[in-house]
């Protein structure tokens, strides 16, 4: 997509956001959710604008739910409660933040598996470093499968959820492998000197 097409599409998305009923009636501004003034947003950043559109959809849905529950958005306490909930759930991010989070998780998996498999290198008397490299390669292969899910998220809460899931699942598995290796290594030291 060339620069002119991006600018046109970006302008259309911004116009759609400004034309929403909750933008026109001032609810976005009252809730301070970052959808009332888009002058600082680059029209060429389609990814971010589409993320803002997703946030606006979520905000509109949450406003509708609050109003259906009979909560009055003229009440400052209700506005504060809804604003905090929206900003917790629907904070949009730039693509580079998602990519950085995915790189961090990849590096974490490389270290976890490098250490875990390195311990087994000591068990088999082949050397921690050699097996550590094999473990790092295994961590890299696992990250190729799991980490792209994080890189394509658009909302901060989703990134936190996906990062936690990947770290807990694959990181804990590496920790278990490491602990088993340490136990076997300890037994080998004590009984098979």
Wavefront OBJ file of the C-alpha trace (Angstrom):
o trace
v 0.000 0.000 0.000
v 1.600 3.287 -1.000
v 1.711 6.438 1.102
v -1.296 8.126 -0.570
v -3.519 5.065 -0.154
v -2.456 4.793 3.500
v -3.252 8.459 4.106
v -6.673 8.074 2.463
v -7.503 4.928 4.446
v -6.188 6.548 7.631
v -8.336 9.619 6.996
v -11.393 7.424 6.492
v -10.777 5.613 9.782
v -10.287 8.922 11.628
v -13.475 10.348 10.094
v -15.377 7.228 11.144
v -14.044 7.558 14.703
v -14.944 11.260 14.910
v -18.399 10.516 13.457
v -19.407 7.966 16.075
v -22.314 8.993 18.326
v -20.231 8.691 21.512
v -17.589 10.959 19.984
v -20.142 13.538 18.887
v -22.017 13.567 22.203
v -18.742 13.940 24.131
v -18.705 10.616 26.000
v -15.234 9.697 24.716
v -13.918 13.017 26.008
v -15.706 12.670 29.343
v -14.296 9.156 29.845
v -10.767 10.248 28.804
v -10.142 7.085 26.786
v -7.958 8.694 24.106
v -10.514 8.711 21.300
v -11.643 12.332 21.379
v -8.522 14.006 19.938
v -6.629 12.162 17.194
v -4.594 15.131 15.961
v -1.329 13.531 17.151
v -2.023 10.252 15.356
v -0.218 9.707 12.047
v -2.716 9.001 9.241
v -0.200 6.591 7.672
v -0.151 4.355 10.767
v -3.016 2.116 9.649
v -2.187 -0.578 12.212
v -2.560 1.871 15.105
v -5.685 3.483 13.639
v -7.320 0.078 13.219
v -6.383 -0.638 16.826
v -8.074 2.614 17.884
v -11.118 1.516 15.913
v -11.139 -1.771 17.829
v -10.854 0.206 21.062
v -13.752 2.448 20.009
v -15.875 -0.640 19.327
v -15.026 -1.956 22.773
v -15.704 1.418 24.426
v -19.064 1.759 22.643
v -20.030 -1.734 23.819
v -18.999 -0.983 27.412
v -20.895 2.337 27.423
v -23.985 0.538 26.136
v -23.663 -2.148 28.846
v -23.249 0.476 31.598
v -26.291 2.381 30.363
v -28.313 -0.863 30.102
v -27.505 -1.497 33.780
v -29.070 1.876 34.567
v -25.779 3.581 35.438
v -25.795 7.306 34.765
v -22.728 8.673 32.950
v -23.432 12.081 34.470
v -22.344 10.668 37.826
v -18.576 11.295 38.290
v -18.112 8.014 40.197
v -19.681 6.010 37.362
v -17.547 7.883 34.816
v -14.404 7.129 36.835
v -15.329 3.443 37.212
v -16.047 3.009 33.503
v -12.962 4.987 32.481
v -10.679 2.836 34.644
v -12.245 -0.365 33.317
v -11.887 0.778 29.691
v -8.282 1.905 30.125
v -7.418 -1.384 31.833
v -8.982 -3.596 29.162
v -8.584 -1.651 25.941
v -5.305 0.283 25.929
v -4.042 0.119 22.323
v -0.374 -0.297 21.531
v 1.917 0.243 18.592
v 3.168 -2.781 16.687
v 6.746 -2.236 17.900
v 5.629 -2.717 21.518
v 4.056 -6.057 20.627
v 7.193 -7.075 18.740
v 9.418 -6.068 21.664
v 7.261 -8.111 24.049
v 7.531 -11.123 21.738
v 11.321 -10.719 21.473
v 11.584 -10.554 25.272
v 9.570 -13.773 25.631
v 11.754 -15.436 22.950
v 14.928 -14.506 24.799
v 13.418 -15.740 28.026
v 12.648 -19.125 26.426
v 16.184 -19.313 24.986
v 17.695 -18.821 28.444
v 15.264 -21.176 30.197
v 15.833 -24.036 27.788
v 19.557 -23.323 27.486
v 19.978 -23.704 31.238
v 17.532 -26.636 31.543
v 19.159 -28.721 28.807
v 22.631 -27.554 29.918
v 22.001 -29.203 33.284
v 21.350 -32.473 31.454
v 24.718 -31.995 29.742
v 26.296 -32.177 33.197
v 24.265 -35.318 33.937
v 25.609 -37.050 30.804
v 29.108 -35.592 31.369
v 29.073 -33.917 27.946
v 29.386 -30.371 29.195
v 26.941 -27.707 30.249
v 27.838 -25.372 27.373
v 27.317 -27.832 24.529
v 23.939 -28.983 25.805
v 23.098 -25.377 26.686
v 23.456 -24.468 23.020
v 21.143 -27.354 22.097
v 18.681 -26.102 24.706
v 18.846 -22.572 23.340
v 18.085 -23.941 19.861
v 15.101 -25.834 21.323
v 13.940 -22.628 23.047
v 14.256 -20.786 19.738
v 12.154 -23.421 17.936
v 9.476 -23.242 20.633
v 9.458 -19.444 20.401
v 8.987 -19.647 16.616
v 5.785 -21.561 17.234
v 4.366 -19.604 20.168
v 5.684 -16.037 20.088
v 4.099 -14.787 16.819
v 0.777 -14.879 18.665
v 2.115 -12.115 20.929
v 3.596 -10.040 18.099
v 0.230 -9.612 16.386
v -1.755 -8.421 19.408
v -3.083 -4.861 19.351
v -4.254 -4.279 22.904
v -1.977 -4.141 25.943
v -4.174 -6.407 28.066
v -4.108 -9.112 25.376
v -0.306 -8.898 25.203
v -0.080 -9.367 28.960
v -2.412 -12.362 28.795
v -0.580 -14.046 25.900
v 2.857 -13.321 27.397
v 1.798 -14.812 30.710
v 0.366 -17.906 29.042
v 3.482 -18.548 26.942
v 5.861 -17.852 29.839
v 3.907 -19.956 32.300
v 3.380 -22.918 29.992
v 6.752 -23.184 28.266
v 8.815 -21.544 31.003
v 7.453 -23.857 33.692
v 8.093 -26.849 31.441
v 11.751 -25.770 31.144
v 11.971 -25.316 34.922
v 10.634 -28.844 35.453
v 13.227 -30.213 33.004
v 15.946 -28.304 34.888
v 14.808 -29.517 38.320
v 14.668 -33.131 37.118
v 18.173 -32.719 35.694
v 19.465 -31.317 38.978
v 17.894 -34.208 40.907
v 19.432 -36.790 38.573
v 22.777 -34.953 38.700
v 22.650 -34.895 42.510
v 21.817 -38.606 42.669
v 24.649 -39.365 40.227
v 27.115 -37.369 42.374
v 26.088 -39.110 45.580
v 25.762 -42.710 44.396
v 27.915 -42.974 41.245
v 31.106 -41.063 42.010
l 1 2 3 4 5 6 7 8 9 10 11 12 13 14 15 16 17 18 19 20 21 22 23 24 25 26 27 28 29 30 31 32 33 34 35 36 37 38 39 40 41 42 43 44 45 46 47 48 49 50 51 52 53 54 55 56 57 58 59 60 61 62 63 64 65 66 67 68 69 70 71 72 73 74 75 76 77 78 79 80 81 82 83 84 85 86 87 88 89 90 91 92 93 94 95 96 97 98 99 100 101 102 103 104 105 106 107 108 109 110 111 112 113 114 115 116 117 118 119 120 121 122 123 124 125 126 127 128 129 130 131 132 133 134 135 136 137 138 139 140 141 142 143 144 145 146 147 148 149 150 151 152 153 154 155 156 157 158 159 160 161 162 163 164 165 166 167 168 169 170 171 172 173 174 175 176 177 178 179 180 181 182 183 184 185 186 187 188 189 190 191 192 193
